[in-house]
């Protein structure tokens, strides 16, 4: 998810947010893994404000990117299509980006 978020930020001409998008994707399941509220976890670590907004308040450009990833992974095609329209990105581009992110993750797993 983290690489997908990073790559989508780049495709949306938000390259300056690519790193934060990666972090947002990386931390998006932290609350589930650690079984603690996301708000509490974010207060304990230093993350940029837009990452905290996305993870805790579900708002901002990073949340839109993260939500696109979540909807795609849940196979929620109608929501995915709606977010694509909101972000002005083609569904084909999203599929292509997910394939690149998956390939990146697979290459990490080989090491």
C-alpha positions in Angstrom: 0.0 0.0 0.0 2.8 2.4 0.8 4.5 2.2 -2.6 1.1 2.5 -4.3 0.4 5.7 -2.3 3.8 7.1 -3.2 3.4 6.4 -6.9 -0.1 7.7 -7.1 1.1 11.0 -5.5 3.6 11.3 -8.3 1.0 10.6 -11.0 -1.2 13.3 -9.5 1.7 15.8 -9.9 2.0 15.9 -6.1 5.6 14.7 -6.1 6.4 16.8 -3.1 3.9 14.6 -1.2 5.4 11.3 -2.4 7.4 10.6 0.7 4.5 11.6 3.0 2.2 9.4 0.9 4.6 6.5 1.4 4.6 7.1 5.2 0.8 7.4 5.2 0.4 4.0 3.5 3.1 2.5 5.7 1.4 3.6 9.0 -2.2 3.1 7.8 -2.6 -0.3 9.6 -0.5 0.6 12.6 -3.6 0.9 14.8 -4.8 -2.6 13.8 -1.3 -4.2 14.3 -0.7 -2.6 17.7 -4.4 -2.7 18.8 -4.4 0.9 19.8 -6.3 3.9 18.6 -4.6 5.7 15.7 -4.9 9.1 17.5 -2.9 7.7 20.4 -0.2 6.2 18.2 0.2 9.3 16.1 0.7 11.4 19.3 3.6 9.1 20.2 5.5 9.4 17.0 6.6 12.4 14.9 4.8 12.5 11.5 4.0 15.5 9.3 0.7 17.2 9.9 -0.8 16.1 6.6 0.0 12.5 7.4 -1.7 12.8 10.8 -4.7 14.5 9.2 -5.0 11.6 6.7 -4.7 8.9 9.3 -6.6 10.4 12.2 -9.1 12.9 10.7 -9.5 11.2 7.3 -9.1 14.4 5.4 -6.7 16.0 2.9 -5.0 14.9 -0.3 -3.1 12.1 1.4 -6.3 10.6 2.7 -7.8 10.7 -0.8 -4.7 8.7 -2.0 -4.9 6.3 1.0 -8.6 5.8 0.5 -8.1 5.0 -3.2 -5.6 2.3 -2.1 -8.0 0.9 0.5 -11.0 0.9 -1.8 -9.0 -0.8 -4.6 -7.6 -3.4 -2.2 -11.2 -4.1 -0.9 -12.3 -4.5 -4.5 -14.8 -1.7 -4.0 -15.0 -0.8 -7.7 -17.7 1.9 -7.4 -15.9 3.7 -4.7 -12.6 3.3 -6.5 -14.1 4.8 -9.7 -15.6 7.7 -7.7 -12.3 8.5 -6.1 -10.6 8.3 -9.5 -13.1 10.9 -10.8 -12.4 13.1 -7.7 -8.6 12.9 -8.2 -8.9 13.2 -12.0 -6.9 10.0 -12.6 -7.9 7.1 -14.9 -8.9 3.8 -13.5 -6.4 2.2 -15.9 -3.6 4.4 -14.4 -4.6 3.1 -11.0 -4.4 -0.5 -12.1 -1.1 0.1 -13.7 0.2 1.8 -10.6 -1.0 -1.1 -8.4 0.9 -3.5 -10.6 4.1 -1.5 -10.2 3.6 -1.3 -6.5 3.0 -5.1 -6.3 6.1 -5.8 -8.3 8.1 -3.6 -6.0 6.8 -5.5 -2.9 7.5 -8.8 -4.6 11.1 -7.8 -5.3 11.5 -6.8 -1.6 10.2 -10.2 -0.6 12.8 -12.0 -2.7 15.7 -10.4 -0.8 
